[in-house]
Amino acid sequence: MSAPELIRIVSRDSPMALAQVERVRAELGALHPGIATEVIPVKTTGDRWMGALSQVEGKGAFTKEVDAALLAGDADLAVHCVKDIPGDRPLPAGTTFAAFLERDDVRDALIHPGGLTLDELPAGTRIGTSSVRRIAQLAGSHPQLQCVPMRGNANRRMEKLAAGEADALLLAVSGLERIGRTDVITQILSVDEMCPPVGAGVLALQCREDDTETIDAVSGLGHPQTFQETAAERMLLHVLQGHCNSPIAGYAKTDRRGELSLRACVFTPDGKTVLNAHEWAGPLTPETLGTSVAVALLRQGARELIDSIAH
Ligand SMILES: NCc1[nH]cc(CCC(=O)O)c1CC(=O)O
């Protein structure tokens, strides 16, 4: 089998996305020093539109233009945050996942310029986040705080925080690590305080499905445990068929013995109702585990809850 001479990598053009591409280039360079890489940055609908994501036509606001470049043959490899890839439908026809890189930190962090923790923040403190998952969990645990809409890449959100558009932010630890800004973190929230989203901290490598040269070249970057966790979480989301206003959290974890388990929650927007399920895989495949946890949530009323939220 022949290895490609050059792999053209397409991604969003935010500082976080470009840092992700640099990680892929470094790992690929170590595995295949002979393969050259080129970066093709593109702006996505999600980067341009600063309103509510539910108002964007169709899903995949952060992936559509990247996938289009891959399918058009303008690039050979797309790098995505799994968290940004719609989970209720298959990947765009003609593309496939070639690898999931080893998972980074899955937790969310509080950024408060005054250095306070969530419990210490005074009533009425404005938390900048548009994430329905973060809003619902915060409303449940800290109803005295107030969430205000905040979109844009992590660097832009920090500029907005500095400009006074919010008093504090919630952002993913992994994203802050990627842009080299863990210095702003005032508190890391445990996964019990703030259950992570499906695909948190995981980067996916996506190729054209007929491009076996590139698939074979990059598949060695895959991390088997991350693959299993991601498969379980994405199957959960697929079975639940959430929409972009669905407060859903899902977190698969492999323990020290190598046993896979999946916790998932569905919330009402006010955080007062929490459907919660946790199961161990045992002999089940990751996909069957994801299905089983989703079914447990559906039995608790997840369908009605998800459908009752406007979208
Ligand atoms: N919504 C944008 C987005 N997509 C992925 C990450 C973080 C990195 C990851 O979880 O892979 C972020 C930023 C954030 O939520 O703070």
The ligand as a MOL file (V3000), in Angstrom:
LIG
                    3D

  0  0  0     0  0            999 V3000
M  V30 BEGIN CTAB
M  V30 COUNTS 16 16 0 0 0
M  V30 BEGIN ATOM
M  V30 1 N -19.0380 24.7580 21.5440 0
M  V30 2 C -17.7390 24.9650 20.9560 0
M  V30 3 C -16.7630 23.9430 21.4230 0
M  V30 4 N -16.6350 22.7550 20.7840 0
M  V30 5 C -15.7180 22.0080 21.4890 0
M  V30 6 C -15.2720 22.7760 22.5530 0
M  V30 7 C -14.3250 22.3630 23.5880 0
M  V30 8 C -13.4380 21.2350 23.2580 0
M  V30 9 C -14.0530 19.8770 23.3060 0
M  V30 10 O -14.8920 19.5590 24.1760 0
M  V30 11 O -13.6530 19.0690 22.4430 0
M  V30 12 C -15.9020 24.0180 22.5130 0
M  V30 13 C -15.7030 25.1600 23.4230 0
M  V30 14 C -16.4000 25.0820 24.7480 0
M  V30 15 O -17.4680 24.4660 24.8650 0
M  V30 16 O -15.9180 25.6850 25.7140 0
M  V30 END ATOM
M  V30 BEGIN BOND
M  V30 1 1 1 2
M  V30 2 1 2 3
M  V30 3 1 3 4
M  V30 4 2 3 12
M  V30 5 1 4 5
M  V30 6 2 5 6
M  V30 7 1 6 7
M  V30 8 1 6 12
M  V30 9 1 7 8
M  V30 10 1 8 9
M  V30 11 2 9 10
M  V30 12 1 9 11
M  V30 13 1 12 13
M  V30 14 1 13 14
M  V30 15 2 14 15
M  V30 16 1 14 16
M  V30 END BOND
M  V30 END CTAB
M  END
